[in-house]
Amino acid sequence: MFFGLNKLIKQILPKRLFYRALLIVAAPIIILQITISIVFFDSLWIKTNKGMTHALIGEIKFFLDAYDSKEYNKDNLIELFEEHHNFTVKFQTFGNLPDQDMERWFSPMDRTLRRELKARSLNYWFDTTKFQDLIDLKIKYINGYFEFFIPKERVTSSSARLFALWITLPALLLIIIALIFLKNQTRPIVNLAKASERFGRGEDISEFRPSGALEIRKAGFEFDRMRKRILRHLNQRSEMLSGISHDLRTPLTRIKLQLAFIKDPIISKKLSEDIEEMEKMLDEYLHFARSRSSETTENFNISEAIVSILNKYNKNIIKFKVEQNIKFNGRKNLISRCLINITDNAIKYGSKVEINAKKINKNFILTIEDDGPGISKNEYENVFKPFYKINKGRGDAKSSVGLGLSIASDVVRSHGGIIILDKSKLGGLLVRISLPF
């Protein structure tokens, strides 16, 4: 029960920090104002109106009793009441009260009038909306009725409006001030979240300046320190591996020179093939390391980039459908290399390739399908490992170094995206890439 209630509360509560903080600040103010209004309305305003209405109906009852008495001149009595009691009296002979009920059930003034008139056993009709400042009250009398035009100030207190104004305006002012301060306090958190998102997608962040409260500043400083440590680590790793790859060229060159002195052609051929494969691995990795370390993020038309790459292939093999004018913020050359690697694999192992690119919600979706032999499900994770090859039966293993899908996966993940392998409707492999905007 408590778990279900807790879940319901979480669903009702706003998800963003700004609105939650606003709710924490505004809710007590609103509850306090409602409580004060109810207490005032119940204990002061209603009781005051009830007393004023009771006194008014008492005056009207006294007037009717005096009008029945033969001791008073009726015309003088009407003039006397109009002069001293501040309301107008008219007697309509041979008239009936209106049939239309003009009472408002939600109006405290109407309810109080109705109760007092019923308590005095009077046959009545009144309308509090016909005039802005007057109440039209009709009291049945013999064959006609008395019509009283009574100022509304006789039954209601004007202090209620002033009280409502004085409790509403300060509350609104406090909430507006709270909005301004909350916006200033949540803005640094939003900036930190955006910087983290951009860094997670591999974008360049020139300099992040923490701001806001002390705790938010501390989180911002720690994020900036972490960002710099990660960048330093990545640069050192790339430089170290690039250096190792570059240094390996010297012994490989010496080995190639030594091959010239080997008289056995079979052994010489096998060693040459191994050396060529190692050189291909080194060239592949060095090219990738250089492009990744030097390229910066930019906003470019990814649709045009994809079409430009695919137009270079044989159109009899590749069929593609690309949604036009899709802008993307990322590393153009790396994304192009990712597409080339996957497309080359599809062409290498299949005779028919279909490529689709489109924007869905806030993601760019790219799918590449082929009719080749495909990959078994238990190998989906392994093929993303560097230098991994499934078997020699899948094409010519000597022409592959096992870095194509690994580099493609690294490029996609560095942009905050995901790459998924699945069974193609063509019978081969399906590669689905999702990149967030």
Secondary structure in CASP SS format (residue, H / E / C, confidence):
PFRMAT SS
TARGET T0000
AUTHOR 0000-0000-0000
METHOD secondary structure of the structure
MODEL  1
M C 1.00
F H 1.00
F H 1.00
G H 1.00
L H 1.00
N H 1.00
K H 1.00
L H 1.00
I H 1.00
K H 1.00
Q H 1.00
I H 1.00
L C 1.00
P C 1.00
K C 1.00
R C 1.00
L H 1.00
F H 1.00
Y H 1.00
R H 1.00
A H 1.00
L H 1.00
L H 1.00
I H 1.00
V H 1.00
A H 1.00
A H 1.00
P H 1.00
I H 1.00
I H 1.00
I H 1.00
L H 1.00
Q H 1.00
I H 1.00
T H 1.00
I H 1.00
S H 1.00
I H 1.00
V H 1.00
F H 1.00
F H 1.00
D H 1.00
S H 1.00
L H 1.00
W H 1.00
I H 1.00
K H 1.00
T H 1.00
N H 1.00
K H 1.00
G H 1.00
M H 1.00
T H 1.00
H H 1.00
A H 1.00
L H 1.00
I H 1.00
G H 1.00
E H 1.00
I H 1.00
K H 1.00
F H 1.00
F H 1.00
L H 1.00
D H 1.00
A H 1.00
Y H 1.00
D H 1.00
S C 1.00
K C 1.00
E C 1.00
Y C 1.00
N C 1.00
K H 1.00
D H 1.00
N H 1.00
L H 1.00
I H 1.00
E H 1.00
L H 1.00
F H 1.00
E H 1.00
E H 1.00
H H 1.00
H H 1.00
N C 1.00
F C 1.00
T E 1.00
V E 1.00
K E 1.00
F E 1.00
Q E 1.00
T C 1.00
F C 1.00
G C 1.00
N C 1.00
L C 1.00
P C 1.00
D C 1.00
Q C 1.00
D C 1.00
M C 1.00
E C 1.00
R C 1.00
W C 1.00
F C 1.00
S C 1.00
P H 1.00
M H 1.00
D H 1.00
R H 1.00
T H 1.00
L H 1.00
R H 1.00
R H 1.00
E H 1.00
L H 1.00
K H 1.00
A H 1.00
R C 1.00
S C 1.00
L C 1.00
N C 1.00
Y E 1.00
W E 1.00
F E 1.00
D E 1.00
T C 1.00
T C 1.00
K C 1.00
F C 1.00
Q C 1.00
D C 1.00
L E 1.00
I E 1.00
D E 1.00
L E 1.00
K E 1.00
I E 1.00
K E 1.00
Y E 1.00
I C 1.00
N C 1.00
G E 1.00
Y E 1.00
F E 1.00
E E 1.00
F E 1.00
F E 1.00
I E 1.00
P E 1.00
K H 1.00
E H 1.00
R H 1.00
V C 1.00
T C 1.00
S C 1.00
S C 1.00
S H 1.00
A H 1.00
R H 1.00
L H 1.00
F H 1.00
A H 1.00
L H 1.00
W H 1.00
I H 1.00
T H 1.00
L H 1.00
P H 1.00
A H 1.00
L H 1.00
L H 1.00
L H 1.00
I H 1.00
I H 1.00
I H 1.00
A H 1.00
L H 1.00
I H 1.00
F H 1.00
L H 1.00
K H 1.00
N H 1.00
Q H 1.00
T H 1.00
R H 1.00
P H 1.00
I H 1.00
V H 1.00
N H 1.00
L H 1.00
A H 1.00
K H 1.00
A H 1.00
S H 1.00
E H 1.00
R H 1.00
F H 1.00
G H 1.00
R C 1.00
G C 1.00
E C 1.00
D C 1.00
I C 1.00
S C 1.00
E C 1.00
F C 1.00
R C 1.00
P C 1.00
S C 1.00
G C 1.00
A C 1.00
L H 1.00
E H 1.00
I H 1.00
R H 1.00
K H 1.00
A H 1.00
G H 1.00
F H 1.00
E H 1.00
F H 1.00
D H 1.00
R H 1.00
M H 1.00
R H 1.00
K H 1.00
R H 1.00
I H 1.00
L H 1.00
R H 1.00
H H 1.00
L H 1.00
N H 1.00
Q H 1.00
R H 1.00
S H 1.00
E H 1.00
M H 1.00
L H 1.00
S H 1.00
G H 1.00
I H 1.00
S H 1.00
H H 1.00
D H 1.00
L C 1.00
R H 1.00
T H 1.00
P H 1.00
L H 1.00
T H 1.00
R H 1.00
I H 1.00
K H 1.00
L H 1.00
Q H 1.00
L H 1.00
A C 1.00
F C 1.00
I C 1.00
K C 1.00
D C 1.00
P H 1.00
I H 1.00
I H 1.00
S H 1.00
K H 1.00
K H 1.00
L H 1.00
S H 1.00
E H 1.00
D H 1.00
I H 1.00
E H 1.00
E H 1.00
M H 1.00
E H 1.00
K H 1.00
M H 1.00
L H 1.00
D H 1.00
E H 1.00
Y H 1.00
L H 1.00
H H 1.00
F H 1.00
A H 1.00
R H 1.00
S H 1.00
R H 1.00
S H 1.00
S H 1.00
E C 1.00
T C 1.00
T C 1.00
E E 1.00
N E 1.00
F E 1.00
N E 1.00
I H 1.00
S H 1.00
E H 1.00
A H 1.00
I H 1.00
V H 1.00
S H 1.00
I H 1.00
L H 1.00
N C 1.00
K C 1.00
Y C 1.00
N C 1.00
K C 1.00
N C 1.00
I C 1.00
I E 1.00
K E 1.00
F E 1.00
K E 1.00
V E 1.00
E C 1.00
Q C 1.00
N C 1.00
I C 1.00
K E 1.00
F E 1.00
N E 1.00
G E 1.00
R C 1.00
K H 1.00
N H 1.00
L H 1.00
I H 1.00
S H 1.00
R H 1.00
C H 1.00
L H 1.00
I H 1.00
N H 1.00
I H 1.00
T H 1.00
D H 1.00
N H 1.00
A H 1.00
I H 1.00
K H 1.00
Y H 1.00
G C 1.00
S C 1.00
K C 1.00
V E 1.00
E E 1.00
I E 1.00
N E 1.00
A E 1.00
K E 1.00
K E 1.00
I E 1.00
N C 1.00
K C 1.00
N E 1.00
F E 1.00
I E 1.00
L E 1.00
T E 1.00
I E 1.00
E E 1.00
D E 1.00
D C 1.00
G C 1.00
P C 1.00
G C 1.00
I C 1.00
S C 1.00
K H 1.00
N H 1.00
E H 1.00
Y C 1.00
E C 1.00
N H 1.00
V H 1.00
F H 1.00
K C 1.00
P C 1.00
F C 1.00
Y C 1.00
K C 1.00
I C 1.00
N C 1.00
K C 1.00
G C 1.00
R C 1.00
G C 1.00
D C 1.00
A H 1.00
K H 1.00
S H 1.00
S C 1.00
V C 1.00
G C 1.00
L C 1.00
G H 1.00
L H 1.00
S H 1.00
I H 1.00
A H 1.00
S H 1.00
D H 1.00
V H 1.00
V H 1.00
R H 1.00
S H 1.00
H C 1.00
G C 1.00
G C 1.00
I E 1.00
I E 1.00
I E 1.00
L E 1.00
D E 1.00
K E 1.00
S C 1.00
K C 1.00
L C 1.00
G C 1.00
G C 1.00
L E 1.00
L E 1.00
V E 1.00
R E 1.00
I E 1.00
S E 1.00
L E 1.00
P E 1.00
F C 1.00
END
